[in-house]
Amino acid sequence: MAAGRTAVVAVAVLAGAGVLGACVPPYEGGAGKPTVALVGDSITDWTEAAFRTRLSVDHAVSISSTGGTTLAAELPTAKAYASTSPEIFVIQLGANDAYQATKHSPEAPLPVAERDASLTTSSAALDDLVAAVPSVRCVVVVTIGVNVFNKAYRDWATVWNRAVLPSRAADDARLRIADWDRAMREYEAAGLPEGPLTTDTVHPTAVGQRILADVVGDAADSCPARPPATTTMPTTAPSTTTTVAPTTTAPPATTTATTAAPLTTTVSPTTTVSPTTTTVPSPPPTPVVPTTSTGAPTPPA
């Protein structure tokens, strides 16, 4: 559906990837706050200022909106947001899905089989969007207005709001429903106290923008709180006292060398033994006995 203003989502070819990727706006609203990423159509574009006012009180906010877009067409945007790790992901889509499915049958509801086939296609596209942001702690899905356009659109939107979305919420505990359609019906039932909510049954007036922003903000506020920051203290290994037995330092082995007394060989001075002269006494001279004529020995004198 047409929009008075359209926030352009830049599309670029991811370098080296060969696939299309969407560029998403930066988060605004203060560093350190929980982050909210909101993807939507022309209704979102018209309501952007009110969304920022309501959500930025407690969140850093990024909003991507494209007039006339559908659930399936915003899958690249969801994937791009996944890379920014939002904590809450808001989906305000579906009105153009309903319009595209029913515009050829303005006066009567679609045959049930045709309507249900279209709802199944859009439901699968919603599942793809949610699956594209697996790390978020909460997903907020906004219902679409019912009392717009034609009977076929109203029938499609009623089944979407009251059957498809509750079924998805029952299957995924992270999912919250921001019921814009209910807020519209209740406001109208009260007699439009501040004037009309929309300019053309689709796009919200200033009053409608404020109420829509509150509906989405309240749903975001119902999301689980951010887990407290965990300070990881350095792990100190338990002190292990290794008891070392006192080292008995053995005195250095003293090799007591038994000092051998110098071997003193006392050599007694050589006694020069004079050659023994054995004096053999000469035998006494044999007395010469004068030979006598008689031949008898002469006795000594």
C-alpha positions in Angstrom: 0.0 0.0 0.0 1.2 3.5 -0.7 2.7 5.7 1.9 3.3 9.4 2.3 6.8 8.9 3.4 9.1 5.9 3.0 12.3 5.1 4.8 14.6 3.6 2.2 16.4 0.4 3.1 19.6 0.4 1.2 20.4 -2.9 -0.5 23.9 -3.9 -1.3 25.7 -7.0 -2.6 27.7 -8.4 0.2 31.3 -8.5 -0.8 32.3 -12.0 -1.8 29.0 -13.5 -0.6 27.0 -13.2 -3.8 23.8 -12.6 -1.9 21.7 -9.6 -1.1 22.0 -8.0 2.2 20.1 -5.1 3.8 21.8 -2.2 5.5 20.0 -1.2 8.7 20.1 2.1 10.6 22.2 2.4 13.8 20.7 2.3 17.2 19.8 5.6 18.9 18.9 6.4 22.4 21.9 5.8 24.6 24.8 3.4 24.9 24.3 0.5 27.4 20.5 0.3 27.1 18.8 -2.8 25.9 18.5 -2.7 22.1 15.2 -2.8 20.1 15.2 -3.4 16.3 11.9 -2.6 14.6 11.1 -3.6 11.0 7.9 -2.5 9.4 6.0 -1.0 6.5 4.5 2.5 5.8 2.5 2.4 9.1 5.8 2.1 10.9 7.3 4.9 8.8 4.4 7.2 9.8 4.8 6.3 13.4 8.6 6.4 13.7 8.8 9.6 15.8 6.2 8.3 18.3 8.0 4.9 18.4 11.3 6.6 19.3 9.7 8.8 22.0 8.1 5.8 23.6 10.8 3.2 23.3 14.0 5.2 23.7 13.2 5.9 27.4 14.5 2.5 28.3 16.0 1.2 25.0 18.4 2.0 22.2 16.3 1.9 19.1 16.8 1.2 15.4 13.9 1.4 12.9 13.8 0.1 9.3 10.6 0.8 7.4 9.6 0.3 3.7 6.3 1.3 2.2 4.4 -1.6 0.5 6.7 -4.3 1.9 5.7 -7.8 3.0 6.8 -10.3 5.5 8.8 -12.3 3.0 10.5 -9.2 1.5 11.9 -8.2 4.8 13.9 -11.4 5.5 17.2 -9.7 4.4 16.5 -6.9 6.8 16.0 -9.4 9.7 19.2 -11.1 8.8 21.0 -7.8 8.8 19.6 -7.0 12.2 20.7 -10.4 13.5 24.3 -9.3 13.0 23.7 -6.4 15.3 22.5 -8.7 18.1 19.3 -6.9 19.1 17.7 -7.9 22.4 14.1 -7.3 21.3 12.9 -7.6 17.7 9.6 -5.9 16.7 7.8 -7.0 13.5 5.1 -4.7 12.2 4.2 -6.3 9.0 1.3 -8.2 7.4 -1.0 -5.5 6.2 0.5 -5.6 2.7 0.3 -9.4 2.8 -3.4 -9.2 3.4 -3.8 -6.5 0.8 -1.9 -8.5 -1.9 -3.9 -11.6 -1.2 -7.3 -10.0 -1.3 -7.2 -7.0 -3.6 -8.7 -8.9 -6.5 -11.8 -9.8 -4.4 -13.0 -6.5 -2.9 -16.6 -7.4 -2.3 -16.5 -10.9 -0.9 -14.2 -13.0 1.3 -11.8 -15.3 -0.5 -12.7 -19.0 -0.9 -11.4 -20.6 2.3 -8.9 -22.8 0.5 -7.4 -19.8 -1.2 -7.4 -17.7 1.9 -5.8 -20.4 4.0 -3.1 -21.0 1.4 -2.2 -17.3 1.5 -2.2 -17.3 5.3 0.1 -20.4 5.3 2.5 -18.6 3.0 2.6 -15.5 5.1 2.8 -17.6 8.3 5.9 -19.3 6.9 7.4 -16.0 6.1 6.8 -14.8 9.7 8.6 -18.0 10.9 11.5 -17.2 8.7 11.8 -13.7 10.2 11.8 -15.0 13.7 14.3 -17.8 12.9 16.6 -15.1 11.4 17.2 -13.6 14.8 17.8 -16.6 17.0 19.7 -14.7 19.7 17.0 -12.2 20.6 15.3 -12.7 24.0 12.0 -11.4 22.8 10.0 -11.0 19.6 7.1 -8.5 19.4 4.6 -9.0 16.6 2.0 -6.3 15.9 -1.5 -7.2 14.8 -2.9 -5.5 11.7 -6.1 -3.4 11.6 -9.2 -5.3 10.6 -11.7 -2.6 9.8 -10.1 -1.4 6.6 -10.5 -1.9 2.9 -12.9 -4.7 1.9 -14.6 -7.8 3.2 -11.9 -10.2 1.9 -9.2 -8.2 3.6 -11.1 -8.1 6.9 -11.7 -11.8 6.8 -8.0 -12.5 6.1 -6.8 -10.1 8.8 -9.2 -11.5 11.4 -7.8 -15.0 11.0 -4.3 -13.7 11.0 -4.8 -11.8 14.3 -6.9 -14.3 16.1 -5.6 -17.6 14.9 -2.2 -17.5 13.3 -0.4 -15.1 15.7 -1.7 -16.7 18.9 -0.7 -20.1 17.5 2.8 -18.8 16.9 3.0 -17.3 20.4 2.0 -20.6 21.9 4.9 -22.3 20.1 7.5 -19.7 21.0 7.8 -18.4 24.5 9.8 -15.4 23.3 7.0 -14.1 21.2 4.7 -11.2 22.4 1.7 -9.9 20.6 1.2 -6.1 20.4 -2.6 -5.9 19.7 -3.0 -2.8 17.6 -6.3 -4.0 16.2 -7.8 -4.5 19.6 -6.6 -1.0 20.7 -8.3 0.4 17.6 -11.6 -1.4 18.3 -11.6 -0.3 21.9 -10.9 3.3 21.0 -13.6 3.3 18.4 -16.0 1.7 20.9 -15.3 4.6 23.3 -16.5 7.1 20.7 -13.2 8.3 19.3 -12.6 10.6 22.3 -9.6 12.4 20.7 -10.6 12.1 17.1 -9.9 9.5 14.4 -7.1 7.1 14.8 -6.3 6.9 11.0 -6.3 9.1 8.0 -7.4 6.5 5.5 -8.4 3.5 7.7 -4.7 2.4 7.5 -2.2 5.1 8.3 -2.4 6.6 11.8 -3.1 10.1 12.8 -1.0 11.8 15.6 -3.4 10.3 18.1 -3.2 6.9 16.4 0.6 7.1 16.3 0.8 7.7 20.1 -1.6 4.9 20.9 0.2 2.5 18.5 3.6 3.4 20.0 2.2 2.7 23.5 0.8 -0.7 22.4 4.2 -1.7 21.0 6.1 -0.2 24.0 3.9 -2.1 26.5 4.6 -5.3 24.7 8.3 -4.6 24.7 8.1 -3.8 28.4 6.6 -7.3 29.0 9.7 -9.0 27.6 12.0 -10.7 30.0 14.5 -8.3 31.6 18.1 -8.3 30.5 20.0 -10.8 32.6 22.3 -9.1 35.0 25.8 -8.7 33.8 28.0 -11.5 35.1 31.4 -10.4 36.2 33.7 -13.2 35.5 36.4 -13.3 38.1 39.7 -14.8 37.1 39.7 -18.3 38.3 42.4 -18.9 40.8 43.4 -22.5 41.1 43.2 -23.7 44.6 46.6 -23.2 46.3 48.2 -26.6 46.3 50.7 -26.8 49.1 53.3 -29.3 48.2 54.9 -30.4 51.3 58.5 -31.0 50.5 60.3 -33.1 53.0 63.2 -31.0 54.4 66.2 -31.7 52.4 68.8 -33.2 54.6 71.9 -31.9 53.1 74.4 -34.6 53.6 77.7 -33.1 54.4 79.9 -33.4 51.4 81.4 -36.8 51.5 84.6 -36.3 53.1 86.9 -38.7 51.7 89.3 -39.0 54.5 92.3 -40.0 52.6 94.3 -42.0 54.9 97.4 -40.2 54.5 99.8 -42.9 54.2 102.8 -42.0 56.2 105.5 -41.5 53.7 107.1 -44.7 53.2 110.3 -44.0 54.7 112.6 -46.7 54.0 115.3 -46.2 56.4 118.2 -47.7 54.9 120.7 -48.3 57.5 123.9 -47.0 56.3 125.7 -49.6 54.6 128.2 -51.0 56.8 131.0 -51.7 54.8 132.1 -55.0 55.8 135.6 -55.2 55.3 136.4 -58.3 53.6 137.0 -60.8 56.2 140.5 -61.7 56.2 140.8 -65.0 57.6 144.1 -65.2 58.9 144.9 -68.7 58.9 147.8 -69.1 61.3 150.5 -70.4 59.6 151.2 -73.8 60.9 154.1 -73.7 63.2 157.2 -74.3 61.5 158.1 -77.6 61.4 161.1 -77.9 63.5 163.8 -78.9 61.6 165.2 -81.8 63.3 168.7 -82.2 62.6 169.1 -85.3 61.1 171.3 -87.4 63.0 173.1 -90.0 61.7 171.4 -92.1 63.9 168.2 -91.1 62.5 166.6 -90.5 66.0 164.6 -87.2 66.6 166.3 -84.6 68.7 164.1 -83.5 71.6 163.5 -79.8 72.1 165.9 -77.8 74.2 
